[in-house]
C-alpha cells in the first residue's frame, strides 16, 4: 500500500499535519485538498487541540495545483476544483485553531497561497516563494487573494506579474512569513510559537482569531465597533474572569 498523502500526529495540544506526496512536490490535488479540509474540520472540533502545524515532507513544501489534473479536466471540473481550493483556504483562515506553516522548501502558486492563508509562517532560510503561473500563461488569480492580504497590493502584484521567486529573507521582510531561520533551527522556531499559543486560553484565542480576521476587512470605525463588542464578549468568558482575578490577587 502507498503511504497516505497527508500525515497527522497529535503532540499534546499541537496537531502536526504533513503534506506527504513528495514525489509530486506535494501538489494540492483534489485528493490532497479533500484530505486537508476533512482533517482541519476534525481538528477544529477536537477540544484537546489548540494549535495546528502544517508542514511537508521532501524537498518542496508545495508546488501548487496538480497541472496534470488541470490539463485533463473540463471547465466544470476546473470550477469545482477552485471552489474546493477557496473553501480550504477559508477553512484555515476562519477556523478556531491557529495554523502555523512550517516551510522547509519552495512554496509555489497555490502552495504560496497556502502559506499566505496560515495565521503564522516560519521557513528555512533556503526556502523560496513564488506565484509563478504567469510564466506558463496562467495568472495566479486565486493565490493573489491570500497573497495580497498578506503582503499588500504592490508587493503582491510584483510577484504575480513577474512570476519571480522570492527568497526567504525577502519574504519575511514583505510579511509573507514571520521569520526565516537556518533549516536546523526550523522545528525549534515553529515549536516555540506553537507552544506559546497552546499555553493560552483556547476560548480567547478562537474569539480573537475570528474577530481579528473580520475587523481587518472593515473601515476603521466599523473595525473598532466589532473589536469593542469582542472585548465585551471576552470579558464574559470564564478564562478572562479567572485570569483577571488571579492577576489582581497576585
C-alpha positions as CSV (number, residue, x, y, z in Angstrom):
1,X,0.0,0.0,0.0
2,X,1.2,3.5,-0.7
3,X,1.8,6.0,2.1
4,X,-1.0,8.4,2.9
5,X,-0.7,11.8,1.2
6,X,-1.4,13.6,4.4
7,X,0.1,12.6,7.7
8,X,-1.5,13.5,11.0
9,X,0.1,13.4,14.5
10,X,-1.2,14.8,17.8
11,X,1.6,16.0,20.1
12,X,-0.1,17.2,23.3
13,X,-2.1,20.3,22.4
14,X,-0.4,20.6,19.0
15,X,-1.7,18.8,15.9
16,X,1.0,18.3,13.2
17,X,-0.1,17.8,9.6
18,X,2.4,16.9,6.9
19,X,1.8,17.1,3.2
20,X,3.2,13.7,2.2
21,X,3.3,13.5,-1.6
22,X,7.0,14.5,-2.2
23,X,7.3,12.5,-5.4
24,X,4.8,15.0,-6.9
25,X,6.1,18.1,-5.0
26,X,3.2,17.9,-2.5
27,X,0.8,19.3,-5.1
28,X,-2.7,20.5,-4.0
29,X,-4.5,17.8,-5.9
30,X,-8.2,17.4,-5.4
31,X,-7.4,14.4,-3.1
32,X,-4.9,16.4,-1.1
33,X,-7.3,19.3,-0.6
34,X,-10.1,16.9,0.4
35,X,-7.8,15.3,3.0
36,X,-6.7,18.7,4.3
37,X,-10.3,20.0,4.6
38,X,-11.6,16.9,6.3
39,X,-8.7,16.8,8.8
40,X,-9.0,20.5,9.6
41,X,-12.7,20.1,10.3
42,X,-11.9,17.2,12.7
43,X,-9.2,19.2,14.5
44,X,-11.5,22.2,14.8
45,X,-13.9,20.0,16.8
46,X,-11.2,18.4,19.0
47,X,-11.0,20.3,22.3
48,X,-7.6,18.8,23.1
49,X,-6.0,20.5,20.1
50,X,-5.1,24.2,20.5
51,X,-2.8,24.8,17.5
52,X,-2.1,23.2,14.2
53,X,1.3,23.0,12.5
54,X,1.3,22.4,8.7
55,X,4.5,21.1,7.2
56,X,5.6,19.0,4.3
57,X,7.9,16.1,3.5
58,X,10.7,16.1,1.0
59,X,12.5,19.0,-0.7
60,X,9.5,21.1,-1.8
61,X,6.8,22.5,0.5
62,X,4.1,22.6,-2.1
63,X,4.3,23.2,-5.9
64,X,0.7,24.4,-6.2
65,X,-2.2,22.7,-8.0
66,X,-1.7,19.5,-9.9
67,X,-1.2,20.7,-13.5
68,X,-1.9,17.3,-15.0
69,X,-5.2,17.3,-13.2
70,X,-6.0,20.8,-14.6
71,X,-4.9,19.8,-18.1
72,X,-7.2,16.8,-18.2
73,X,-10.3,18.4,-16.7
74,X,-13.1,20.4,-18.4
75,X,-14.4,23.8,-17.3
76,X,-16.9,22.4,-14.9
77,X,-14.3,20.4,-13.2
78,X,-12.0,23.4,-13.1
79,X,-14.7,25.5,-11.4
80,X,-15.4,22.7,-8.8
81,X,-11.7,22.5,-8.0
82,X,-11.3,26.2,-7.4
83,X,-14.3,26.2,-5.2
84,X,-12.7,23.4,-3.3
85,X,-9.5,25.3,-3.0
86,X,-11.2,28.5,-1.9
87,X,-13.2,26.5,0.8
88,X,-9.9,25.0,2.1
89,X,-8.1,28.4,2.3
90,X,-11.1,29.9,4.1
91,X,-11.3,27.0,6.5
92,X,-7.7,27.8,7.5
93,X,-8.5,31.5,7.9
94,X,-11.8,31.1,9.6
95,X,-11.1,28.0,11.8
96,X,-10.9,28.4,15.5
97,X,-7.4,27.0,15.9
98,X,-4.3,29.0,14.8
99,X,-2.5,27.3,11.9
100,X,1.3,27.7,11.6
101,X,3.0,26.9,8.3
102,X,6.4,25.1,8.6
103,X,8.0,25.8,5.3
104,X,11.1,23.7,4.6
105,X,11.3,24.3,0.8
106,X,9.8,26.1,-2.1
107,X,6.1,27.2,-1.9
108,X,4.8,28.0,-5.4
109,X,1.5,29.2,-6.8
110,X,-1.3,27.6,-4.6
111,X,1.5,26.5,-2.3
112,X,2.4,30.1,-1.7
113,X,-1.3,30.8,-1.3
114,X,-1.4,28.1,1.4
115,X,1.4,29.7,3.3
116,X,-0.2,33.2,3.0
117,X,-3.5,31.7,4.3
118,X,-1.9,30.4,7.5
119,X,-2.0,32.5,10.6
120,X,1.7,32.3,11.1
121,X,4.5,31.0,9.0
122,X,8.2,30.2,9.6
123,X,10.6,28.9,6.9
124,X,14.1,27.7,6.4
125,X,16.3,30.4,5.1
126,X,16.8,28.4,1.9
127,X,13.1,28.3,1.1
128,X,11.7,30.3,-1.8
129,X,8.2,31.6,-2.6
130,X,6.5,32.4,-5.9
131,X,3.2,32.8,-7.7
132,X,4.7,31.9,-11.0
133,X,1.8,30.7,-13.0
134,X,2.2,33.7,-15.3
135,X,5.3,32.1,-16.6
136,X,3.1,29.4,-18.0
137,X,0.4,31.8,-19.3
138,X,-1.8,31.2,-16.2
139,X,-2.0,34.2,-13.9
140,X,-2.3,33.2,-10.3
141,X,-5.6,34.9,-9.5
142,X,-6.7,32.8,-6.6
143,X,-3.3,32.8,-4.9
144,X,-3.4,36.5,-5.3
145,X,-6.3,36.7,-2.9
146,X,-4.3,35.4,0.1
147,X,-1.0,36.9,-1.1
148,X,-2.4,40.4,-1.5
149,X,-3.9,40.3,2.0
150,X,-0.6,39.1,3.4
151,X,1.9,41.5,1.8
152,X,-0.1,44.3,0.3
153,X,-1.1,45.3,-3.2
154,X,2.1,46.4,-4.8
155,X,4.3,43.6,-3.4
156,X,1.7,41.0,-4.4
157,X,1.3,42.4,-7.9
158,X,5.1,42.5,-8.4
159,X,5.2,38.8,-7.6
160,X,2.1,38.0,-9.7
161,X,3.2,40.0,-12.8
162,X,6.8,38.8,-12.9
163,X,6.5,35.3,-11.6
164,X,9.8,35.6,-9.9
165,X,10.9,33.6,-6.9
166,X,11.3,35.5,-3.6
167,X,14.0,34.3,-1.2
168,X,13.0,33.6,2.4
169,X,14.6,36.7,3.9
170,X,12.7,38.9,1.4
171,X,9.5,37.0,2.2
172,X,10.0,37.8,5.8
173,X,10.5,41.5,5.1
174,X,7.3,41.5,3.0
175,X,5.3,39.9,5.8
176,X,4.6,36.7,3.9
177,X,6.3,34.7,6.7
178,X,7.1,35.7,10.2
179,X,10.7,34.7,10.1
180,X,13.3,32.5,8.3
181,X,15.9,30.6,10.2
182,X,18.6,28.0,9.3
183,X,17.0,24.7,8.4
184,X,18.4,23.1,11.5
185,X,16.5,25.6,13.7
186,X,13.2,25.5,11.9
187,X,11.5,23.0,14.2
188,X,12.6,25.0,17.3
189,X,11.2,28.2,15.8
190,X,7.9,26.6,14.9
191,X,7.6,24.8,18.3
192,X,8.3,28.0,20.2
193,X,5.4,29.7,18.6
194,X,3.1,26.7,18.8
195,X,3.7,26.0,22.4
196,X,3.3,29.7,23.3
197,X,-0.2,29.7,21.6
198,X,-1.1,26.3,23.2
199,X,-0.5,27.7,26.6
200,X,-3.2,30.4,26.2
201,X,-6.9,30.1,26.9
202,X,-8.4,28.4,23.8
203,X,-11.7,30.3,24.0
204,X,-9.9,33.6,24.0
205,X,-7.7,32.5,21.1
206,X,-10.7,31.3,19.0
207,X,-12.6,34.6,19.6
208,X,-9.6,36.7,19.0
209,X,-8.7,35.0,15.7
210,X,-12.2,35.3,14.4
211,X,-12.5,38.9,15.3
212,X,-9.1,39.9,14.0
213,X,-9.8,38.5,10.6
214,X,-13.2,40.2,10.5
215,X,-12.1,43.6,11.6
216,X,-9.1,43.7,9.2
217,X,-11.6,43.8,6.3
218,X,-13.6,46.7,7.7
219,X,-13.3,50.5,7.7
220,X,-11.7,51.9,10.9
221,X,-14.8,52.9,12.7
222,X,-16.6,49.6,11.9
223,X,-13.5,47.7,12.9
224,X,-13.5,49.4,16.3
225,X,-17.1,48.5,16.8
226,X,-16.5,44.9,16.1
227,X,-13.4,44.8,18.3
228,X,-15.1,46.6,21.1
229,X,-18.0,44.1,21.1
230,X,-15.5,41.3,21.1
231,X,-13.8,42.7,24.2
232,X,-17.1,42.8,26.0
233,X,-17.8,39.2,25.0
234,X,-14.2,38.1,26.0
235,X,-14.7,39.7,29.4
236,X,-17.7,37.5,30.0
237,X,-15.6,34.3,29.4
238,X,-14.6,32.2,32.4
239,X,-10.9,32.3,31.3
240,X,-10.8,36.1,31.3
241,X,-12.6,36.3,34.7
242,X,-10.2,33.8,36.2
243,X,-7.1,35.5,34.7
244,X,-8.0,39.0,35.8
245,X,-8.9,37.7,39.3
246,X,-5.6,35.9,39.6
247,X,-3.6,39.0,38.4
248,X,-5.3,41.3,40.8
249,X,-4.7,38.9,43.7
250,X,-1.1,38.4,42.8
